Structure formats: C-alpha cells, structure tokens
Amino acid sequence: MAWHMTRTLRLTSDTAACCWIPLFALRSELARRPELASLPVALLSPDDTRRLWQVAPLARRAGVKPGMTVSQAIGLCPALKLCEPDPVHYDEQFSQLVAALGTVSPVVEPVELGRVFVGTDGLEGLYGEPEKIVEAIRLRIGDCGLRIGNEKAESAIHNPKSAIRVGWGNGKFVSWVAATRAKPGDAVIVPVGEEAKFLATQRLAVLPLDPDTHRRLRQLGIKTLGALVALPEEAVVSQFGRAGRRLWRLAAGLESEPVVGRIVPEPIVAALSFFTPVGERDLLAHALDKLVDRAIADPRRSGWRVQVVRLRAELEHGASWLVTATLKDPSATRERIAAPLKTQLERSPPAGAVERLVVEFTAFTPGTAELQLFARDAGAAARAGRRRALQNAAREIALRIRRPMLYHVIEVQPWSRLPERRYALIDYEP
C-alpha cells in the first residue's frame, strides 16, 4: 500500500475520494419520516431552536433559508413543517457511513456531518483504476444499509434519487470540488495532472473564503478560479497576504492537502441513566464530572490524551441533544476535558429533561506515559484479579440474557429530599 504512517501515529494519503451527502441531518430525518418527503420541511437548529438549521428544496423555493427565525420562515411559507433535531440519531447514521468507508481504506477523515474523505493511495492494487475504486466505495456505502435518499441500499449506486455524491482527485480540495459537481448518485473523477484544467472553470465560492476576501475578489471582477490564477501569484499575496498565496495555489491545483487518518484506541464511552428525568443544569454538570472521571479511568485511555469529547443526552419523548468539543491542548485531566462541555451546557442546554447522559472520548493524541508504579504491589494485583473475575461474570450474564443487567450506583444529589434523586445508575461495561 502507498499510504504511509507519520511519527505522530497518523496515516496519510495524497489521492482522495470525497463522499458527500448534502443536507445529511435533514435527509436522515426524512428517511425515518417519509410522510414529510413531499412537504416543505425545515430542521430546527440544535443550538437554537428558534432558528432553522437545514431547509428542504420545497421550502427554499418559498424563500425560506437556513439561519432564519421560525417566525420569519412561517411568514414566508405558512405550510412549513418544522422538525425537532435529533443529533444523536444523525451522528449514529454518520458513524455507520464512516465505518463502512473504513472497510475500504485504512485512511478515513470525517470532516463534517455528511462529508468524509477516503485516502485511496495504493488501492489500485486491490480494485484497479480510480473508477473501480470509486465504484467499490459506493458499493460499500450501499451495503452498509444507510437509508438516506433511497428506499433500498443498492439504489445508492447509479441512481439519481440517491443523495450520495463522490469526487476523486489529488488531494482533499480537488476531490471536494469534484464531489460538489457530481450529480446525485454519481461521481466525478479528476485525473492526476488535470487539476488546473478542471478547477479553472469552477466558481470562486468553492475556495475556503471569508466574506471580506470574497467581496474584495468579486469587486476585482474575479468570478472563477481560472480568473484568480490568471493574476500573478505575488500580486495576490501582496493584496491578501499568506492566505492569498494558499488560495492562489489551491485554485491553480498546486496545493493538495492529504487525507489524514489516525491509529487510535476505540472510542471510550461512559453512560449514566437517571431514575427520573433531570433538567437541572447543576445536576447535569455534576453527573458530567462523574462520567468524565469514569472515562479517564478506562485502561484503554492509558498513554493517550483526549482531543475530542462528546456529550449526548437522551431526552423525554424520544428527542436527543449532542455537543462536541475539540480541545486545543489535548488533556487527561477532568477539569480541562469537562470545561468546554460545561460551557456549551450552559449556553445551549437540552430542550427537555434528560433520561440518559453519555460522555464519549472519540479522538486522542499520544503523550500521557503514566507509570504504572502501583501495579507491582500485591494489593494492586489482587484488585486487578477481582476486576477480571467481575468482567468475566458480567460478559457471561450479557451473553445469556442478551442485554446489560449490571449497573454502578453513584451519588449525584445527596442533598435531595427525594431518594430517587440522590443516586443514579451507570451502566457497568466489562
């Protein structure tokens, strides 16, 4: 295989396939509520349910746009159907897609909900030319059973009703632009060496531009990447600085960011079920601390610092809530890991009482070489033996009963006068 491993335990690939499903969250919602497919629909924002997040084409034709307030949108389209967001469901669907792509290539880089890059260096030895690699990717997506934009899994292949678009090229930028030009259920392949020709006709908006830079370029009469490349590189740099050089080189097809994958432990999950649904933020923050402590103590985390952590909640009436934090300085301490989650919990709390709270460590960096000094003493060895015996017993129970039946009881609100509020259950995971 041509992909290689860097010193930071990352796998990289120069050639890339970009798999893109526009409006992924809204399509996930419509897939399980097909009765809404023919109606003007909008999905509310998870961060602010007074505003719209994703808008279906029928609603867009009536003038409804993402970011509008609910009152503005209904004023433009009285028949608009509003859907409460279920971010946990969308995340599960997306994880299913990422896992399927991971069976094609060891280098997979999720970017945002509905967009994933797959490193394809060396895959020609398994599948053949780029067209065959792309076909293998789309077949694997179909096999994973993702129900978005299609009634049957196999209809994701060469079907204009499918939502899946694929682009292939040298580097992430070229493959992403190719995916945006692909028709639903189809693919666009940019042969190596033809990047500049392909990019020249593309709109300026495909570049990662901030609004001010976009406005200034438009004022100069530049509407395509070819028009930008026609300017001398140094002239663009003098106007826009270092960022201008990167934009010019991207437009010219001279800069291609590789796909980056990582060799990391499996995600670490800690969950807590409340006896009665909880809405108090103080109690949720206290429970969050307990869960982070438990996840940190997981043996799989030894030797790794946490870089990405998620907090999700299952709410009353089947709704859900999800926030994700990426730590600028990866850490193995509870305070630093929990701090950004608590901030988001304060700013945009769940829109209902919480029945179950889950913390997940999903990305790691190496660096915590904790010395297992106490593992050598007899007491620690005895505790380890008891723990292994308990884990074996728990696995046997789970195999026989086919569902978890063991829990930890932890103290979460000892001051409460209601006994059911003083304690909560945490799933015991062997």
C-alpha positions in Angstrom: 0.0 0.0 0.0 1.2 3.5 -0.8 -0.2 5.2 2.2 2.3 5.9 5.0 2.4 6.4 8.7 3.9 9.6 10.3 5.7 9.9 13.6 2.5 11.2 15.2 0.7 7.9 14.5 -1.2 9.2 11.5 -1.9 7.6 8.2 -1.9 9.9 5.2 -2.9 9.6 1.5 -2.3 12.0 -1.3 -5.1 10.9 -3.5 -8.6 11.2 -2.1 -12.2 10.3 -2.6 -14.7 12.7 -1.1 -18.1 11.2 -0.2 -20.7 13.9 0.3 -24.4 13.7 1.2 -25.9 17.3 1.2 -28.3 18.1 4.0 -27.4 14.9 5.8 -29.3 15.6 9.0 -32.5 16.6 7.2 -32.3 13.6 4.9 -31.8 11.3 7.9 -34.9 12.8 9.4 -37.0 12.4 6.2 -35.7 8.8 5.8 -37.5 7.8 9.0 -40.5 10.1 8.4 -41.2 9.5 4.7 -44.6 11.2 5.0 -42.8 14.6 5.1 -40.9 14.0 1.9 -43.4 15.8 -0.3 -43.9 18.8 2.0 -41.9 22.0 2.7 -39.8 20.9 5.7 -37.1 22.6 7.8 -35.0 21.2 10.6 -34.6 23.4 13.7 -31.1 24.2 14.9 -29.8 22.1 17.8 -28.1 25.1 19.3 -31.0 27.5 19.0 -34.5 26.0 18.3 -35.8 29.5 17.4 -33.8 29.3 14.2 -33.6 27.0 11.2 -30.7 24.7 10.5 -31.4 22.8 7.3 -34.1 23.5 4.7 -35.7 21.2 2.1 -35.8 22.4 -1.5 -39.6 22.9 -1.5 -39.2 25.3 1.4 -36.3 27.1 -0.3 -38.4 27.8 -3.3 -40.8 29.7 -1.0 -37.8 31.9 0.2 -37.0 30.0 3.4 -33.3 29.9 4.2 -31.1 28.4 6.9 -30.5 30.7 9.9 -33.9 32.4 9.6 -36.0 32.6 12.7 -39.1 30.4 12.9 -41.4 33.4 12.7 -39.7 34.7 9.6 -39.8 31.3 7.9 -43.5 30.7 8.7 -44.3 34.2 7.4 -42.8 33.3 4.0 -44.2 29.7 4.0 -47.3 29.1 6.2 -47.3 25.4 5.3 -43.8 24.9 6.5 -43.3 21.8 8.7 -40.8 22.1 11.5 -38.8 19.1 12.8 -37.2 19.0 16.2 -33.5 18.0 15.8 -32.3 14.6 16.9 -28.5 15.0 16.7 -27.7 11.6 18.3 -29.6 9.8 15.5 -27.8 11.8 12.8 -24.5 11.1 14.4 -25.3 7.4 14.6 -26.2 7.4 10.9 -23.0 9.2 10.0 -20.9 6.8 12.1 -22.4 4.0 10.1 -21.2 5.7 6.9 -17.7 6.3 8.3 -17.4 2.7 9.5 -18.4 1.4 6.0 -15.8 3.5 4.4 -13.2 2.3 6.9 -13.6 -1.2 5.4 -12.4 0.1 2.0 -9.4 2.1 3.2 -7.5 2.5 6.5 -7.2 6.3 5.9 -10.6 7.9 6.6 -11.1 11.5 7.6 -14.6 12.7 8.6 -14.9 16.5 8.2 -18.5 17.4 9.0 -21.8 15.7 9.1 -22.3 14.2 5.7 -18.8 14.7 4.3 -15.9 12.2 4.6 -12.6 11.9 2.8 -11.2 8.5 2.0 -7.5 8.0 1.2 -7.0 5.9 -1.9 -3.2 5.6 -2.2 -2.4 2.0 -3.0 -6.0 0.9 -3.5 -5.4 0.4 -7.2 -3.6 -2.8 -6.3 -6.9 -4.1 -4.8 -9.5 -2.5 -7.1 -7.8 -1.1 -10.2 -8.2 2.3 -11.7 -9.9 5.3 -9.9 -13.2 4.4 -11.5 -13.1 1.0 -9.9 -12.0 2.4 -6.5 -15.0 4.8 -6.6 -17.3 2.0 -7.5 -16.0 -0.1 -4.6 -16.6 2.9 -2.2 -20.2 3.4 -3.4 -21.0 -0.3 -3.3 -19.7 -0.4 0.3 -21.9 2.6 1.2 -24.9 0.7 -0.3 -24.1 -2.4 1.6 -24.0 -0.6 5.0 -27.7 -0.1 4.8 -27.7 3.7 5.1 -31.2 4.8 4.5 -30.7 8.3 3.2 -32.2 9.3 -0.2 -33.0 5.8 -1.2 -35.5 3.1 -0.2 -33.1 0.2 -0.8 -29.4 0.0 0.0 -28.4 -1.0 -3.6 -30.3 2.0 -5.0 -27.4 4.2 -3.8 -25.5 3.0 -6.9 -26.1 4.9 -10.2 -29.5 6.2 -9.0 -30.4 9.9 -9.5 -32.7 9.6 -6.5 -29.7 8.8 -4.3 -28.2 11.6 -2.2 -24.6 10.2 -2.3 -22.1 12.1 -4.4 -18.5 11.1 -4.8 -15.5 13.1 -6.1 -12.0 11.7 -6.7 -8.7 13.6 -7.3 -5.3 14.5 -6.0 -5.8 15.9 -2.5 -8.8 16.9 -0.5 -9.6 20.2 -2.2 -9.8 18.8 -5.7 -11.9 15.7 -4.6 -14.3 18.0 -2.6 -14.8 20.3 -5.6 -15.4 17.2 -7.8 -18.0 15.9 -5.3 -19.9 19.2 -5.4 -20.0 18.9 -9.2 -21.2 15.3 -9.2 -24.9 14.5 -9.8 -26.8 12.7 -7.1 -25.9 9.0 -7.1 -22.9 9.6 -9.5 -19.2 10.5 -9.3 -16.7 13.0 -10.9 -13.1 11.8 -11.3 -10.3 14.3 -11.9 -7.3 12.5 -13.4 -3.9 13.3 -11.9 -2.3 16.1 -13.9 -5.6 17.7 -15.0 -6.4 19.5 -11.7 -5.7 23.0 -13.1 -7.9 22.4 -16.2 -10.8 21.1 -14.0 -10.5 23.9 -11.4 -10.3 26.8 -13.9 -14.0 26.8 -14.7 -15.2 26.4 -11.1 -16.9 29.2 -9.2 -14.9 31.3 -6.7 -17.2 30.1 -3.9 -15.6 26.7 -3.8 -12.5 28.2 -2.1 -12.4 28.5 1.7 -13.0 32.3 1.7 -14.0 34.6 4.5 -16.8 37.1 3.5 -14.5 40.0 3.2 -12.0 38.3 0.9 -14.8 37.0 -1.2 -16.3 40.5 -1.5 -12.9 42.0 -2.5 -12.3 39.4 -5.1 -15.7 40.0 -6.6 -15.1 43.7 -6.7 -12.0 42.9 -8.8 -14.2 41.1 -11.3 -12.9 37.7 -10.3 -15.7 35.1 -10.5 -13.8 31.8 -11.3 -10.7 30.1 -10.1 -9.2 30.5 -13.6 -9.6 34.2 -13.3 -7.8 34.2 -10.0 -5.0 32.1 -11.3 -4.6 34.5 -14.3 -3.4 37.1 -11.8 0.3 37.0 -10.8 0.7 34.9 -7.6 2.8 37.7 -5.9 0.1 40.3 -6.7 -2.5 38.2 -4.9 -0.1 37.7 -2.0 0.5 41.5 -1.8 -3.2 42.1 -1.5 -4.3 39.2 0.7 -1.1 38.1 2.5 -0.2 34.5 3.3 -3.9 33.4 3.0 -3.8 34.8 -0.6 -0.9 32.6 -1.5 -2.7 29.5 -0.3 -5.9 30.5 -2.2 -4.0 31.1 -5.4 -2.2 27.7 -5.1 -5.4 25.9 -4.3 -7.1 27.5 -7.4 -4.1 26.5 -9.5 -4.1 22.9 -8.4 -0.6 23.3 -6.9 -1.6 22.6 -3.3 -3.2 19.4 -2.3 -3.8 18.6 1.4 -3.5 14.9 2.0 -6.2 12.8 3.7 -5.2 12.2 7.3 -6.3 9.2 9.3 -5.2 8.1 12.8 -4.3 5.0 14.6 -6.1 5.5 17.9 -7.9 3.4 20.6 -11.6 2.7 20.1 -13.9 5.4 21.4 -14.3 5.3 25.2 -17.9 5.6 26.4 -19.4 6.3 29.9 -23.1 6.4 30.4 -25.5 7.3 33.2 -29.2 6.6 33.5 -31.3 8.7 35.8 -34.1 7.2 37.9 -36.3 10.2 36.9 -35.7 12.7 34.1 -33.4 15.6 35.1 -33.5 19.2 33.9 -31.3 21.0 36.5 -28.1 22.2 35.0 -26.2 21.9 38.2 -27.1 18.2 38.5 -26.2 17.6 34.8 -22.8 19.3 35.3 -22.2 17.1 38.4 -23.1 14.0 36.5 -20.8 15.1 33.7 -17.9 15.3 36.1 -18.6 11.7 37.3 -18.8 10.4 33.7 -15.5 12.1 32.7 -13.8 10.7 35.7 -15.0 7.2 34.8 -13.9 7.6 31.1 -10.5 8.8 32.1 -10.0 5.8 34.4 -10.7 3.4 31.5 -7.5 1.3 30.9 -7.7 1.9 27.1 -7.0 5.6 27.8 -3.7 4.9 29.3 -0.9 6.5 27.3 -3.3 8.8 25.4 -4.6 12.4 25.9 -8.2 13.2 24.9 -8.6 15.5 21.9 -12.3 15.3 21.0 -15.0 14.7 23.6 -18.8 14.5 23.0 -21.7 14.8 25.4 -25.0 13.5 24.4 -28.3 13.2 26.1 -31.4 11.1 25.5 -34.4 13.3 26.4 -38.0 12.7 27.3 -40.4 11.8 24.4 -37.6 10.4 22.2 -35.6 13.6 21.5 -31.9 13.9 21.9 -29.1 16.5 22.4 -25.5 16.4 21.4 -22.4 18.7 21.7 -18.8 18.1 20.7 -15.7 19.8 21.9 -12.2 19.7 20.4 -9.5 20.5 22.9 -6.8 22.8 21.6 -4.5 21.3 24.2 -5.3 17.6 24.5 -5.6 16.6 28.1 -6.0 13.7 30.5 -7.5 15.8 33.4 -11.1 16.0 34.2 -11.2 19.8 34.6 -9.9 20.5 31.2 -11.9 17.9 29.4 -15.2 18.8 31.1 -14.8 22.6 30.9 -15.9 23.2 27.2 -18.8 20.8 27.6 -20.0 22.7 30.7 -19.7 25.9 28.7 -21.9 24.5 26.0 -24.3 23.0 28.5 -24.8 26.5 30.0 -25.1 28.3 26.6 -27.4 25.8 24.9 -28.9 23.3 27.4 -31.1 20.4 26.3 -34.6 21.3 25.3 -36.1 18.9 27.8 -35.4 16.7 30.8 -32.6 14.2 30.4 -33.2 10.5 30.9 -29.7 9.3 30.0 -26.4 11.1 29.8 -23.4 9.8 27.8 -19.8 11.0 27.5 -17.6 9.8 24.7 -13.9 10.3 24.0 -13.7 10.0 20.3 -10.2 11.2 19.3 -6.8 11.0 21.1 -3.2 12.1 20.9 -0.3 10.2 22.4 1.6 11.7 25.3 0.5 10.6 28.7 3.0 7.9 29.7 1.6 7.2 33.1 3.9 5.0 35.1 2.1 2.0 36.4 4.1 2.1 39.6 1.5 0.6 41.9 0.6 -2.3 39.6 3.6 -4.2 41.1 2.4 -4.4 44.6 0.3 -7.3 45.8 -2.7 -5.2 46.7 -3.0 -3.8 43.2 -2.5 -7.3 41.7 -5.3 -8.7 43.8 -7.6 -5.8 42.8 -6.8 -6.5 39.2 -7.7 -10.1 39.6 -11.0 -9.4 41.2 -11.8 -6.9 38.4 -11.0 -9.5 35.8 -13.3 -12.1 37.5 -16.1 -9.5 37.7 -15.6 -8.6 34.0 -15.8 -12.3 33.0 -19.0 -12.8 35.1 -20.6 -9.7 33.5 -19.8 -10.9 30.0 -21.4 -14.3 30.8 -24.5 -12.6 32.1 -24.8 -10.4 29.0 -24.4 -13.4 26.7 -27.1 -15.3 28.5 -29.6 -12.5 29.0 -28.7 -10.7 25.7 -28.8 -7.2 27.4 -26.9 -5.5 30.1 -28.2 -6.0 33.6 -25.4 -4.7 35.8 -25.1 -1.1 36.9 -23.0 1.1 39.2 -24.9 3.2 41.8 -23.3 6.6 42.2 -24.3 9.5 44.5 -25.2 12.6 42.4 -27.6 14.7 44.5 -27.1 13.7 48.2 -28.9 16.8 49.5 -32.2 16.0 47.8 -35.2 15.0 49.9 -36.3 12.6 47.2 -34.5 9.3 47.4 -34.7 8.7 43.7 -32.8 12.0 43.1 -29.9 11.1 45.4 -28.4 8.4 43.2 -28.1 7.5 39.5 -27.3 4.3 37.6 -24.2 4.0 35.4 -24.0 1.0 33.0 -21.4 -1.5 34.0 -19.3 -2.1 30.9 -17.0 -5.2 31.3 
